[in-house]
């Protein structure tokens, strides 16, 4: 009984702490939104970051944070947090509109390599749907297949619909679990970053000026600096301090 009471007390304490954390985060978020409405964008940015420090985040928070940076003409930071918002909000019309406005401000001299159609489809898939959604769906179908197989063994059912149903549930369930693994790996492997301030990309053949706000792909950290790839595929090195990862 003592151990049970202690466990219940611990669960209640953790639940209360989480509820308090959420309440504090929502309060800070509301205060930040009020500061944005009053035009105090720098103070609003501090409040949004205070919310992030609680360990909580959302697409709306990243969206509002990016817009506040844009109001202060910090284009690199705006791009950074708009891209974070896009990962959570997907093709939200207001978000896409704001991203277009920001991109129009960036004087990028780099053309973008065309994305193969299958790659574009895959990007859409993992940006719109989380790995958790595929995981839950896959596990659900897998469980249904196991229950059908158990029913088949227990009742000796021999009907064709039963056989097709359990085979379909098992096949689709395993496929969704595979997609969940792939989506999770894709998210963790993608290292996008925005250039936070105008910088120089050092390449094997020379150097290239890169304006603030340009999106690059981070490859790895080296002795020469952070190796990145520009939108046109050119690789080079920049100081890691100018990268705002998203």
N, C-alpha and C positions, 0 to 999 in steps of 0.2 A: 504493500500500500504506500509506503514512504517513497519508493522509487517511482510509483505511478503518479503520486501527487507532485513529486519533483519534476517529472517529465511534463505534466500538465502545466505547472507553473512556468517552466522554461518555454513551452510553446506559446503560452499567453504573453510572456515577456517579449519574445521575438516578434509575435504578431503586433503587439503594442508599439514596439520600436519601429517596425516597418510602417505602421500606420502614421506614426509621428513623423517619420522621414518623408513620407508621401505628402503629408499635410504641409510640412515646411517647404518642400519643393514647389507645391502648388501656390503657396503664398508668395514665394520669391518670383515665380513665373508671372503671377498676376501683377506684382509690383513692377516687374520689368516691362510688361505690356503697357502699364500706366505711364511709365517713363518714356516709352516710345511715342505714345499719344501726345505727350507734352513736349516732344522734341529733344529730350535729354538722352541722346543715343549712346553717348559714352557711358553714362551711368547704367543705362539699360543693358549694355554689353556686359558690364561687371555683374549685374544681377543674373543674366542668363548663364554666365560661366559659374556663378555660385550654385545654380540649379544643377549644372553638369557635375559639379564637385560632390553633390549628394549621391551620385551614381545613377541618377535618373536622366533619361533623354527621350525626345520624341521628334517626329518630323516637324511638327509645328514649332517646337523650340529652335531647331536648327534653321528653319525657314525665317523666323523672326530675327534670330541672331545674324543671319546672313544679310537680311534687309537693313539691319542697324549698321553693320559694317559698310554696306553700300552707301548709306546716307552720309557716312563720314569719309567717303571716297577711298576706302580701303578695299580696292577691287580684289586683291588676292585672297584676303580673308573671306570676302563675300562669296567668291567662287568656291572656296573650300567648304563653307557650311551649306551653300546651296546644293553642292554635290552630296553632302551627307544627308540633307533633307530628301534629295531625290531617291536615295537608297531606301528610305522609309515610306515616302509618299508616292513613288512611282511617277506616272504621267499626270500628276495633278495640274490642271490648267493654269491656276494662278502661279504655281511654282515654275512651270515651263515658261510662262510669260515673263516672270522676273529674271529667269536665267537668260532669256533672249535679250533683255534690256542690258544686263551686265555684259554679256558677250559682245554686244554692239559697242561697248566702251573700250574693249580690249583691242589694241592696235597690233594684232598678231600677223606677222608676215609669213606664217607657216601654213601650208595647205595640209589637209588631213588625209591620211591614207584611207582609201575606201575599205569598208568592212564587208567581208563575205556575207552573203545572205544568211547562211547557217549560223554564223557568229552573231549577227544582229539578232536573230531569233533567240539564240541562247542568252544573250545579254538581257533581252526583254523578259525571258523566263525567270532568270534568277534575280532580276531587279524588282519584279512584280510580286513574286512569291518567295516566302522564306523557306529555308531548309526544314524548319520545324513543321510547317504545314504539310510538306511532302512526307516527313517522318511520321506524323500522326496518322495521315491517310494510309500510308503503307503498312504501319503496324496494325491499324484497324482491319484492313483487308486480310492481312496475314493471320490475325486472330480469328477472323471469320472462316478462313480456309481451314485452320486447325480445328475449329469447332465442327465444321462440316465433315472433316476427316474422322473426328471422334464419333460423330453421329453415324457415319458410314460403317465404322468398325463395330459400334455398339448395336446398331439395328440391322446390319447386313443389307443396307439399302443398295439396290443395283440399278436404279433408274438412270437414264442417260443425262437428264437435266441436272441431277444431283452431281454427277461426275463432271459435267461441263462447268457447273457453277463453282465447285470447289477448285477446279483447275484454273478457271479465270480469276478467281479471288487470289489464289496463290501467285499466279503469274503477274497480275497487275500490282499486287502488294509488293512483291520483290522488286519490280521495276521502279515503283515509287520510292522504295528504300534506296535503290541505287541512285536515283535522281537526287534524293536528299543528300547523299554523300557527295555527289558531284557538285551540287549547288553550294554546299558548305565549303568544299575545297576551293571552288572558284572565288567565293567571297574572301576567303582568307589569303588567297594567292594574289589577288588584284591589289596593287599598291599604287593608287592614283594620288597625285599631289598637284596643288596649285602653286605657282610661283608667287610668293608673297611680296617680293619687291624686285624691280628690274635688276637683272643679273647678266653675267656672261657665261655661256656654255663653252667649256674648253673641249675641243675635239682633237682627233689625231692630226687633222690637216689645218687647224687654226682655232678660231673662236667665233662665237655667234652671240649677238645681243638678244636676250630673251626678255620681252616686256612683262610687267606685272600682270597676273591673272591667267597667263597661259597654263593650260593643263598638260602635265607630263606624266609619264609612267616611270615609277621608281623601279630600278633593277636591283642594285645592291650598293652597300657602302664599301668604299675602297680607300686606299691610301691617298688617292688623288682627289677624293671627295665622293659625293653621292653620284653614282652613275644613273642617268635618266635617259629616257627616249622622248623626243619631241613628237608632236602630232604627225609630222611628215616622215617619222621613222629614224631621223638622225639621232645618234647617240653621242653623249658627251658627259662631262662632269661639272657639277655645280656644288657650292657650299650647301651642306644639308640644312643650315639655318634658314635658307630662303624657301624651304619646302613646307607647305601646309598640307599634311596628309588628310585624305578623306576616305 
